[in-house]
Amino acid sequence: MPRSDGGFDTTRSEIGEALYQLKYQFDRSKIEPIADVAAQQIMSWKVFRYLKAIIAIPPSKLDRPFQPVLELAKALGSKTDLPVPDDYLIKVRQTQALKDIEDTDLRHQQMQNAFQVIDQRYSQESVLLFDDLFRSGETLNAVSNALVVQGNVGRIYVLTVTMTRTKR
């Protein structure tokens, strides 16, 4: 949010700060509190009873001591009794971190054909697509496309933990 002096207010929300601590400070104690909030949210949805699985966005940065999105998804699955398959959606090519790309066309090109669905186990079913951060939606669009085209998924619902501030 712009301030009167032309700068930006970079204060994080409570959940945004918890995610920052998890993702960049590797504070695993933040997994359960974030998963609790996420579980409460999705279990309040009318469509919750139709969900067959939580599909976590595959990580783009592989050199972390653990993968925050995958750890959060597993905790969320445990709290909601939904499976979190780690063998269903894979990233088939390395991409540049989208947070480093401002150009929307380049962001789209980075994600094109980057994901592959392994089988049809959720054909015509409803799934929850889960990611930690939402910025432009490019990754979610690319994965959703793969789920529909390759996996024949019926309905896709999306939950992200927080949204990043974008430069304008």
N, C-alpha and C positions, 0 to 999 in steps of 0.2 A: 504494500500500500504506500503510495507516495506521501512524503512528509512535506510540510510547507517550505523546508529549506532545499527541496529538490532531491533529497536522498530517499531511501526506502526504509520502512519499518520492517526489520528482519526478525522481530520477535516471533518465536515459534509457539504454536499451540502446545498444550500439555502432551497430547499424543504425538505431535510433530517432534517435540524435544525427546520423548522416549524413543521414537524411531531413530532420530539422529544418534542418540547414545548407543543404540543397538547396532546400527549400520556402520558408524564411523569410529565409535569408541569400543566396539565389540563387547558391550555390556549385555550379557545373556540374561541378566535379571529383568530386563525389559520385555522379554518374550511373553511371559504369562500376562502381565497387565495389558499389553497391546492385544493379545489374543482374546482376553476377556471382553474387551470393548468390542472387538470385531465380531465375536460370537454372539454377544447380546444383539448387535445390529442385525446380523443375518437371520437370527432366530426370530426376530420380530417381523420379518418380511412374510407376506402371505404366500410367496412362492417357495419359502424354505422347504416345505414338505415335499416339493417336487424335485429338489436338487439331488442328484445322484453322486456328485463328487466335487471336490475342490481341486481346480487345476491351477497350480502355481506357475507364474511366468518364470521360465528358466533364467538363471542369472547371467548377466553380461560380464561381470567382473569375477574371474575365477580364482584370483589370488588372495581371497579373504580367508581368515582362519575358519570361518563357517559361513554359510549362505543365509543371510537374514530372512529373505522371502521364503525360502524353503522351510526354515525353522518355524517361522510364524504360521505358515500354512499347516505344518504338522500339528502344531499346538491348537490351531483353529479346528482342524479335523478331529482332534481328540475331544474338544469341548462340544462339538456339534454331532459327533458320531458319523461324520462323512468321511469316506476314503479320500486320501491324498496320494494318488498314484505318482510315482517318480519315473515310471517307464511308459508313459502315455504320450507326452509332448516333449520333444527335444529340440534343442537349438542346433541346427545343422551347419551353421557357419558363424564364425566370430564376427561381431559387429563393433563399431565404435560406440562408446557411451553416448547416448542421445543428448545427455545434459551438456555435452561439449559442442553440439551442432545447433546452430541457430536457424539455418536455412531449412524451410519446411520440405522442399523437394529433396534435399540431401537426407533429411531424417527419414522420409518415405523410402528412398532408395536403400538406405541402410537396412531397413526391416524387411524389404521384399524378399520372399522365399527364404527367410532366415529360420523358419520353424517347420517341424514335421510332426504330424500325428502318426503314431505307430500302428494303430488298429482302429476298429470300429466299435469298441466296447461301449461307447456312449452314443451310438447312433440313435438319433431321434429322442435323446434324453436331454434333460436340463442340467447344466453344470454351472458352477460358480468359478469365474476366472478371477484369480487373486494376485494382486501386486502390491508392493509397498508404496510406491510413489506414482502419482499421476502428474504428467506435465502437459503433453500435447495429445495424448491418446494414440500416438503412432504405434507403439508396441502392442497395446491392447487391440488395435485394429488389425495388425498383422497376425496376431495369435488367433483372434476371432475368425479371421478369414481362413486360417489353416484348420481350425476346429470344424467349421462348416463345410469347407470344400473337401478336405481330406478325411475328416472324422465323421461327417454327416451328423454333427451334433444338432439337436433340435432347437434348444434355446440356451442362450448364454447370458448370465447375469454377472455383473462386475462389482468387485469391491476393492478399493485401494485404501490404504491406511491414511494417507494424507496427500495433499497436492503441493507441488513445488511452485515457488514464485517464478514467473518468467520475466525475462527482460523485454521491454516494449520500446 
